[in-house]
Amino acid sequence: ELRHRASPWQRNLGYPLAMLGLLALTGISVLIVCFHVLELLLDDAAMPRGIQDASLGQVSFSIFGSFGAALQVVLIFYLMVSSVVGFYSSPLFTRLLPERQDTPLTKIIGNCVSLLVLSSALPVFSRTLGITRFDLLGDFGRFNWLGNFYIVFLYNMGFAGLTTLCLVKRVSWAVQAELIRAFGED
């Protein structure tokens, strides 16, 4: 219903641009993770340990300077939004979605706890994937398992593989559905 009420500008320009933006952000994050996997294989310094003696403002956390830092911020925000959307889209937690003017207190508390857990895991998540090396004012590099090569390597490979699989499945399914619709077959 919302698609039918949308203006032609939204349907023909807004939605495709939003989809291309989401595809680009997903692709960039997968590329960064793949480069991080290569760094893990070639250099032990790529492990997500705490940064020693790097005060804020004196050392750039990105090899691309200001553009890279801005890209990291955008990717972290994208990962935050996509993890929240994915959390509430999972069949187990769809009942936790708040309803307008009819949300009981226990559901509100459950949402607060869920969002707190997701936001607390985000720095470790982005650091383990190699998207950023910044500790976000917490020494998240002190976790012992972040020094285990196999856990970090498998985590990165799992993210890259599953994200690519989901992306290919979603894009190929949409293209396949459009082709079927265009040829008039069921």
Number of C-alpha atoms within 10 A of each C-alpha: 5 6 10 8 9 13 12 11 9 14 14 11 11 14 14 12 13 12 11 12 12 14 14 12 17 20 16 14 24 22 14 17 21 19 15 22 23 13 15 20 13 10 11 11 9 17 24 28 20 19 14 6 7 12 9 10 7 7 10 16 17 17 9 11 12 12 11 15 16 13 19 20 14 13 19 20 13 16 18 19 12 14 15 15 11 12 17 17 13 10 9 9 13 11 12 17 14 14 11 6 6 7 12 10 9 10 15 15 12 14 17 12 12 17 14 11 11 16 15 11 13 16 24 22 20 21 22 25 27 24 23 24 23 23 17 11 8 11 14 21 21 13 13 9 13 19 16 12 16 12 13 20 19 12 16 22 18 12 17 22 14 13 16 15 12 12 15 12 12 12 13 12 12 12 12 12 13 12 12 12 11 9 8 8 8 6
